[in-house]
Each structure stands twice: as structure tokens, then as C-alpha cells.
């Protein structure tokens, strides 16, 4: 099928585009720059120039395609309200364009604050509701359209989607370790993150696009719970620096923006996802990637 992909040259999106093309799908990717457009064209994908604020362009991209995979996000840590606004507006635009068409809409979501004191499952609904909530409440907004003649699938990504070239949370932790000369974790280090290799996540998105029923919540989770202390210890071994506990009140000072997430337990199960789609992740673990030099 012909798929319109936002975030098509991003960390996850570029792997999803490769996965779709390898599976025989046609892809049109949203590109903000000449460099992004050239990258897509070299892969054999079509290009639609624009960004998340170009709602007319998003609507046209959705209308011209047979499915939409929405992976872009502004990720403006200094102005989260703007990121939330843009995300909600984009999802509203796609939902309005796809209602009644029977086409698939896959959107990216996260696993933070999904469940308290236990591993999140695919039956847990996001607590983010309304435009002022995390990501503008986009997942719950999209699910409102699940019975309105479109196939809505939410792909909830682990806080660590890792691999060579990752510039996300773990890269920020490595940068903090280099800066301070120690690899830190917060408190007792028992908070845990789910993790998945980038290629496994991309394959899950394709499988969800091809076969998940409307209203499905998918968990891109290969490892359910890697403790923050284990992450810090792997970074410490790789950089040959001491591993230390950092007081929670020093989180922002020591880790920067990622400090607000490093104390959170973001563990999750993917049992239902694996059963539904016959998805079996086989990429390296997070610790294996760190120790192999993926963040060096």
C-alpha cells in the first residue's frame, strides 16, 4: 500500500521507511529540509515538503495515501506546551481526513506514567486526556475515531529505542557521564525502563499497519524492565568511569532534561502485542548495545 509517513527521516521513522520499502510498500515521507528530502529520494521514497504546522499539507498527504504513520513530534523540551499543541493539531487533521475511508492510521505514543507500581500492559489506557495533557492527549483523541470508519493503531514506544546512532535518552545519559566523569543513577537505581532495538520497533510498526485491528494498543517492548542502575553500570563500564548514585533533587543539574525521566519507572509488558502480531524481537539488548559502543 501507499503510506504517508511523518518523521520519515527521524530515528525511528527512518527505520520504519526502510522496513516498509523492503516489504514492498510505497512510501511518501514528510521532509522539512533539502537534506531530508534527498535522503528519502535516495531510498526510493516520494517526498512531501512541509512540517507539523503545515496542516493543509498533512491533510493532503493523508488524502493521497492509503495509510498514515505519524511518528513526528517537535520534542521541544523547553516548551512542552508547543509540542503538545502541534501533536494534537496534527492528529486532529489526520483523523478528520481519514474518517470514513477505512484507511489505517498508526500514531506514536509513549509509556511514561502509564501504570503506577507495576509494568504497563496494552490494556492500560493513557492518563493523558485533553489538549493540555502530555502529547496533547493525542492517543486518546485518536482512539475516539476508532469506530468512525478508520483503523486506528497506537504504537507505544519504549523510553529507550536503542541502536547505533541513537540520540535520545540514553545518549543524553552518556553525555552526562562524559561531562561529570561519573555514570550516575538516581536514588537506589531501582526505577526501570522498557527497551527495544530500533529495527525491532520498525518491524512492529509495519506489522501493526498490515494487520492490527482498529483500537489496538501496541507495545514496542523487547525488554520489560532494565533498571536505571543497570543502564548506569553499562555506561560506566563502557566509558571506564565510576558509577554513583545521584540525589533525586540533583537530577536536572546532573542529567539535564533527561533527569526528569530517569527517576520514572517506565517498565512495560508486550505479551499481548507479541501474541497478536507474532512479533518476536531479536535485536541486541540495551546493555549489549551500550557495551558494543553504540553510544561511543
Helices and strands as residue ranges (DSSP letters): E 2-6, H 11-22, E 26-31, H 34-43, E 46-49, H 55-64, E 67-70, H 80-98, E 104-109, G 134-137, H 138-143, E 151-157, E 160-162, H 169-180, E 182-186, E 192-197, H 198-211, E 216-220, E 223-227, H 228-239, E 242-246, G 248-250, H 251-255, G 256-258, H 259-262, H 271-277, H 286-291
